[in-house]
């Protein structure tokens, strides 16, 4: 064993003597591993952010939204949910803990004393929204039932909006202009992770009825109901009840499709995660090919290096190196090269992940899981062994007499 | 390959005692290189026996041959054959690595060998920073650092000028006085003159084996 350490030391000193060449040799591995780490870290970031979002919502949450198949939608067919649907569900379906109506409206511009901020969307909802989404105001207050009753023109800001508009730290009481109408700010929400570029920090929330008044007949196309059931075991039954009720209310015949969709938060998370897993898998396969190519590059350079150092090998054999010594030394060189490439690649991968995080606003924090690092290093050394065997055994099997006279 | 088999050596019978100073002389193609390879445990004879320090070398396998080379043979080559990227000291240490000597003892032993050949102070130089004579001295230090049974020198002065040749030969003469055994393969007669026994090879056969009474 001691002897193998000696051969390892010899391998290291041979690599150190040609440091630049060694690093260039291992470029394929560096690129491969760096891509693995970057991709995996960004994907993991997305994945943990998604998981976090759905955890806030709770796994026993259902979302009901209007739905028409894409082909019908482009020919102008629109599905609707009405406030009457909402009331019917709250009255007639059992085991619902909380139900809130939500209206999403796409972008708008918010102004405050000459400052301007683009919204990703604004939302109309009711006071129970905060509890259902586990998302509460940082300061000021959230919506209260009377806001809805009197259709008050008040809004709660997402945390980024206050900074963008240069509002005071306690923005409650200020007035802001949204699409040419004035609203009184009553609170500011706590910051949340963004979600596939969809950031709740860049929205404003107004009372549900205020939004309905603003959008009029369009409101029912943008309406969703978020529902939390008491017990997750009741979820399927609740879903079935809502379905029957809405089909009846919308006069949908027995052979016709639903004009709404009911998703559970688990289902939605699974869909996202399936997509992400698929992307990760495809990228991993591409990266695997690039690592293979990197390995072939290393084998090629090692074969050249054996030829270049034929005489040196002959000398070592004359001085008493056994076949095993030479084999271990050259194999160690290949493995160290690959590991070196792997380590540099991990470093670059971390760097690239951080750059991606900085360059794309709203992307979730990058996470490099330990398994990706371990896998990269393991795979690198495997490549070193697989592609190092041929050059190493070529070196070990050289005839010392021929090697000594090699020019 | 095909073709006829050529007997590089044929019916050679040779015995060497400790502390002998031998020159093997012959023209090129005479078989002296083959004889040297066999004595140096680099090659195995196709027939016959070779016994070294009581070991039947002609029966050894590849790994055992390596061990025998390390323990019993010190090679010196015409073209020095130093490891180009290793310092003088590292070159001398190399055979000690293969002999399994503990790390801490190697350096002292290698430095002592370098001192013996007059290279103290040069241990940190790379081969290309040394003159031809100095390189051959490093090679000699490397050959004797393991205390081998035989120092085997193949045309050791072939690449050196006459002054340096004289220095190197003086060094060999000194090694004989301290009890080493040396075999020099050469085609130069004035080199062979230094030795106490001259073996002449021609066409794979020993044609002369003369002892000079008082050499050196």
Interface residues (C-beta under 8 A of the other chain):
Chain A: X2 X3 X6 X10 X13 X14 X17 X311 X312 X314 X315 X316 X317 X318 X319 X320 X321 X322 X323 X324 X325 X400 X401 X404
Chain B: X37 X40 X42 X43 X62 X63 X66 X67 X69 X70 X71 X75 X77 X81 X82 X83 X84 X85 X86 X94 X95 X97 X98 X99 X100 X142 X146
